[in-house]
Amino acid sequence: MLQLNHILSVGLTILYPAPKARHHLSINGVREESLLIDLNSPLNDWLPRVPEHLRWDPARGNQLFFNQWVALHTAYYYAQMLIHRPFIPMLRKSPSTALPSLAICTNAARSCTNIVDIQCQRNQTPLAIINLGVVFTSAIILLLNVWSMRRQGEPQDITPELKHVQKCMHIVKLCEERWQLAGLLWDILAELMSVGHLPPPRQTNLGSSSPDVPTENIGMNIDPTQETQDLEMMLKIVDMLWANAPVGLEQAFRIPLLHFFVKRRQTKESSWGISEY
C-alpha cells in the first residue's frame, strides 16, 4: 500500500497541480504524457507482486485477509482511474495520448464495482465512506464510456455498461441510511442517466450478474446529433466536478452550476423514489 500511495502521490502532484504549480513545474501536454507512461509502468508492475494471501480466492474464509484484499485492490484500480482520467479523450482538449486511457479507466471501474459488490454481499453492511467515493467515480467513468460509444455514431449495445452503472447506484443507495452524502451522489448519477436518455435505475440484487436493465433499443438506432447539447452539458458538469475534487466532495457540490443541477434533480417530477435529506 505504501508503494501504491507513493505512485499516487506523484501522479496527483504532477497531473492535478494548482495553476501556479503547473507553471512552476513547466508542465505541458507532452510532459504529461511522458509522466503518464512513467506512472503506468510501476502501476502495472505492482499488482503481480501482491502477496499470495491477499490475492483473490472466493474460497478463502479469513475475513481479515478478505477486507485487506478489498482495500488493496480498490485502491489499485482507483489509482488507475485517477492517473488516466485527465487523458480521457472526451475530457481533454489536447490530442489523445498513446495509451487507451478511457479503456483503462473503464476496466478499472468495472473491477472496482465488482469488488465492492462482492464486499457488500459478504459483509452485509454499508460501505466505508472512502469506498463510496470509489463507487461514485467508477459510475462516472462507466457513464463516460457509454457517452463515448454514443458519440461514435454507430449503433452499439450499451447494456453491459448500464448493468455496472446501475449496480453502482444500488450500492450507493444502500449507503444512504448511514452517509448523507450517498443520497446526493445517487441523485447526481440518476440525473446524469436521465439527461443522457438512459433507463432509470431499478431495484437490483447485489451480486446478480444480470441486474434488471431494460434492453429494448438501448444504444441502438440512436441519432447522436439529437444528444450533442445534453452530452456537452454532462461533460462540462463532470469536468467541473473533478476539477474541484481536491477541495473535497462536499465542497465541490456547492459550486453554483452543480448546486442548480442537484436542485433540478430534487424538484423534478419522477417516479424513481428519490429520498430527501
N, C-alpha and C positions, 0 to 999 in steps of 0.2 A: 504493500500500500504506500510506503514511503517513496519508492521509486516512481509509482504511478502519480503521486501527488507532485513530485518534482517535475515530471514531464508536463503535468497540467499547469503548474505554476509558471513554467517557461512559456507555455502556449498562451495563457491568459495575459501575461505581461507583454508579449510581442503582438498578439493578434487582437487584443482588446485594450489598447492603450488609450489614455486620455489624449486629446488633441495636441497638447504641448509635448507630451512624452513621445508621440508619434513623430513630431518634428525633430525633437532632440535625438531620437534614435535613427533618424533618416529612414523611416520605414516607408516603402513604396510597394506597389503590386508585385514587382519582380522579386524583391527581397522576401515578401510574404510567402510567395510560392516556394521559394527555396527553403524557408524555415518550415513550411508545412511538410515538405518532403523529409526534412531532418527530424521532425517530430513524429511523423508517421512511422518511420523505421523502428525506433525504440518501442513505440506502442505495439507494433506487430510482434516484436520480439518478447514483449512482456508476458503475453498470455500463455505461450508454451512452457514458461518457467514457473507457472503456478504450482505449488506443492501438490502431490498426489491426493492428499486427504482433503484438499479444497477444490478438487475437480468434480464436475457434475456426475453424481451417481444416484439415480432415483431410489435405489435400494438401501442407501445409507441412512441409518436411523438416528445418527448423532445430531441432535438439534443445534448444538453449539457450532459444529462444523457447517451445518446447513446454513445457519444465519451468516456465518463468516463468508461462505461461498456466495450468498446473495449480495452481501456488501461489496465484496471484491469485484464481482462480475458486473454489477450495475455501475460501479464506479468506473470500471474499464470502458464499458460501452458509452457511458455518459461523457467520459473524456474524449472518446472518438467523435461524438456529436459536437462537443464544444470546439474541438480543434478544426473540424472540417466545415462547421456551419458557415463561417464567413466566406467560404468558397463555393457555396451552393450557387449555381449559375443564375437562377431567377432572383437572387438577392444581391448579386454582385454586378457592379457597373463595369468593371474592367473585364478583359477577356477571361474565359474559363481556364482553369488550371489543367495540368496534365493528368491529375488524379480525378477519378469519378466521385467527387465529394458527396453529391446527392445520393448516389447508390450506397456509399459507405455509411452515411448518416442514416439512411433508410434501413439498412440491415442492422445497424446498431439499435435503432428504435424498436424494430421488431424483437430483437433479442431482449432488450430491457423489458418490453411489455410481457413477453413470455415468462421471464424470470420472476417479475413481480406478481404475475398471475399465479405462478406456482407457489410463491410465498404466501399469498392470500389464501389459497386453498389449504395449505398446510397449517398455517398459524391461526386462521380464522379470526384475525384481529386487524384493525385499520393500520395503514402504513405509518412508518415514521415520517415525520414532516419532510426530511431530506429526500426520501424516495417519492414523495408526492410531486416534487418539482421535476424529478426524473421522468415520471409517467407523463406529466404535462408536456415536457419538452419532446418526449417521444411521439405524443399525439400530434404536436405541431409539425414535426418532421414528416410524419406519415401523411398529414394533410398537404404539405408542400409537394410531396411526391404525387399525390392524387392530382393536384392542380397542374403539376408539370406534365403529367400524362394527358390531361385535358388540353393543354396548350399545344401539344404536338399535332393536333388536328386530325388524328386518326382514331377511329373507334377502338377503345380498349376496355377490357373488363377490370374495373377498379374494385370489385367485390372483395378480393383478398385483403387489400389495404383497409377497406372500410371495416372489415371484421376486427382488425387490430385497433383501429381508432375507437370503435365502439367498446372494445374490451378495455381500453384505457379510460374511457369515460365512465364505464361501470365501476372500475377500480376507484376512480376519483370520487364517484358518488358514494361509495362505501365509507369514504373518509370524512364525509360531511358532518357526521354526528360528533366527531372529535375535533376536526380542524375547520374553523370558519372559512379559511382561505380556500378549502376544497370546493365550496359552493360557488365561489367566484370563478375558479378555474373551470369548473363544469359549465357555467354559464357562457364563458368565452368560447369554449370548444363547441358548445351547442349552437351559438350564433355563427361561428365560422362554418359549421356544417350547413346551417340554413342559408347563409349568403352564398355559399358555394353550390347551392341546389343539390345538396346531398340528403339522403334519407335521414329522418330524425332518429336519435338513439332509442333503442328498445331495451326492455329488461332482458338481461342475459345471465347465464350461469357462469361464474368464473371457472376456467378450466375447460370449457367447451371449445372444441376445435371449430365449431360452426355456430357462432352467435347468430341471433335472429336478425339477419340483414336482408331486406327485400332486394331481390335481384332483377326485377323486371326493368329492363332498359338502363340499368346502372352503367354509366360510362359508354353507352352505345348510342350511336346516331346523335351525337351532341355537336351543335354548331359552336365552335369556340368563340366566334365573333360576338355571340349573344352574351358572353360572360366576361368579356375583357374588362369592363369597368369594375365589376364585382371582384374579379381576381386581383386587379391592381390595388383596389382598396384593401383587400385582405393582406396582400403582400406588404403594403405600407404599414398596416397595423402590426403585423408580425415583426417587421423590421424595427419599428419603433419600440415594441415591447422588448425585443432582445437588446436594442441599443441602450435601454435604460436598466437592463437586468443587473448591472453592477451595484445599483443603489438598493437592490432588494426587490422581491416580487411585489410586496405590498406597496412600496413607494412607486414602483413602475406603473402600477394600476391606477395611480392618482393623476396620471397625465391626462389633460383635458380630453383629447380625442378618445383615449381608451375609456375614460370615465363615461363619456357620452355613449360609447359603443356598448358598455355593460348596461347602462341605464336603459338603452333602447331594447336590450335583450330582456330586462326585467319587466318592462311595461308592455312588451309585445304580447298580443293575444296568442296563446299557444296551448296546445294540448299535451305538452311534454312533461307537465307537472314539476316545474321548477320551484324550488322552495325559496322562501325569503328568509333573510337572516339579518 
